[in-house]
Amino acid sequence: MSDTEPSADRLDYVEWADRLRDGDLVGQECAECGHTTAAPKAACAQCGSRTLATVTLPDSGTVHTETTVAVPPKGFEGEYQIAIVQLGNAKVLGRIDDAVDIGDRVSFTDVILTDDHPAPVFTSV
Amino acid sequence: MTTFGVHERPMPDLFADAAFDAFDDSGIEPPGIEALYVGNAMGGMTENDTHLAPTLASHIGCTGVPAQRFEDACATSANAFKHAVEAVESGRHDVVLAGGVERCTPETGLDTDAMTEVFVSAAHRQYEQPAGLTFPGVFALLTKRHMHEYGTTEEHLAEVAVKNHFNGTLNPRAHFGRETSVEKVLDSPIVADPFHLLDCCPFSDGASAVVVASEEAAESFDDPVDVAGVGHATDVVPLADKVDLPATQAARDAASQAYDQANTTADTIDFAEIHDCFTGAEVMATEALGLFEDGGGGPAAAAGRTALDGEVPVNPSGGLKAKGHPLGATGTAQIVELTEQLRGEAGDRQLDDPERAVAHNLGGDAATTVVTVMEARQ
């Protein structure tokens, strides 16, 4: 059993998901190397530091890549577009509400829930 | 190895066929096999079968040896092979069996919808699955960025499928034995753009195995080939955190390790077996392995430079696209193809006297990649 208590100020998945469900998209910035992620981890994926600050991510950004899923897995319906969006220094994967191409500007507008697990939704600006 | 396709027989019988092929080919069998390194990716979910290594060891007459199962998504048996090579290289064992087995067709009792859901498990549970990302979607995101940066086209991708389907017609073990055309690929239904159905590899059943022996032990075999290097690297997960998506950085790092161990470079490679789970994956891998410059993979495939009679044939076996993809069996099946080609025993698809080849087996969102360099024994 670990003697290490979860750091009080470390953003974990439960808090990240709670805040996202409330419409607040946050990430982590590494105090050592400055790496920023929208997918919180227990240590920095680039340098291993455990000193990670919770940061609010910009609410608009640019489509880095995208695809339209035509054959969805069980529990999902119809065609839908998924994109990786560059938000400031971080990239985040989310759903697209309308239709976008790489390079388009989008903003964070909504959240979808799958078995209560949230994913951000973006819409063209 | 077995044929890849649809198999009614359960995993232990499939694996036994592959293991006995390896035993008969090498002329060694239990009790000469000192350990078993076996890959199976999804058996717990697809066949309710988890304690597989001793089950398989018992089934093939290797009861009592240290036996272990590896799981690394689609890179599962290349990872088993890597550990087998390292165990022999370190002197811990002299002769071991490495292989893999998987069933992915409805013979498991799971239909295509259910299997698609199983495959989604290779995407990040918290940060990717809730958005509805599918496995084709993962490689579609990587490939669309490649197309954006380098001008790779859907026609380039289709040419990869056409080539691999043709090669598959020459491979009696292949799941698909029919040719296709660029028009047929582009007319097939979209799965996740830019991928049409014929850009995607099939769900297959099958098994593969190879005997890994020390230098000294190999002297007593008729026709060994040499493992010159095995590189294994991982990249950050999830996809969104990868610094350069179409670079598939783990492949570059693993290739660099493997080439260094083999004291060679990409320009000496005579042919490659590459993990073409989707056509775009092959294009990105040919660049990551250094066979073509970045952005050159698509045009190279379209120009026939990766065909059987091209300058660097890629996937003479038909690849995952045509040979088939029983996940846990794919990595060591690539090693079987390298072995047969380097010996000159590949039948109708035999290349012109190759001396050095590379195998590239990736897992998940390409965050795991194992690259192996093998050489004909002079």
Interface residues (C-beta under 8 A of the other chain):
Chain A: Y13 A17 T37 A38 A39 A45 Q46 H64 T65 E66 T67 T68 V69 A70 V71 P72 P73 K74 G75 F76 Y80 I82 A83 I84 A90 K91 V92 L93 G94 R95 I102 G103 I112 L113 T114 D115 H117 P118 A119
Chain B: D113 A114 T116 E117 V120 H124 Q126 Y127 E128 Q129 P130 A131 G132 L133 T134 P136 G137 A140 L141 L142 K144 R145 H148 P189 I190 V191 A192 D193 P194 V236 P238 L239 A240 D241 L245
